[in-house]
């Protein structure tokens, strides 16, 4: 009897194998780590596309005091 699996299960397995081959850990950065990352970009002179910082991240950075509205305006994010 053939092994019957859904296409979704097979695709997920291929994804997991590819990620393992690339050395990916599958771990995501915490929200606070993401906020520090984006705040560092906003506060630096490095290239920052306006669409890179979403509304949720922007509002969280402002709430934590990592950036100011003036900095966000200067960088074209706000």
URBELUR-V662853 format. One record per pair of residues at least 6 apart in sequence whose C-alpha atoms are under 6 Angstrom apart, sorted by sequence separation. I is the first residue (numbers start at 1). GAP is how many residues later the second one is. If there is no record, write none. Layout:
BEGIN
i:I gap:GAP
i:I gap:GAP
END
This chain:
BEGIN
i:61 gap:6
i:72 gap:6
i:50 gap:26
i:50 gap:27
END
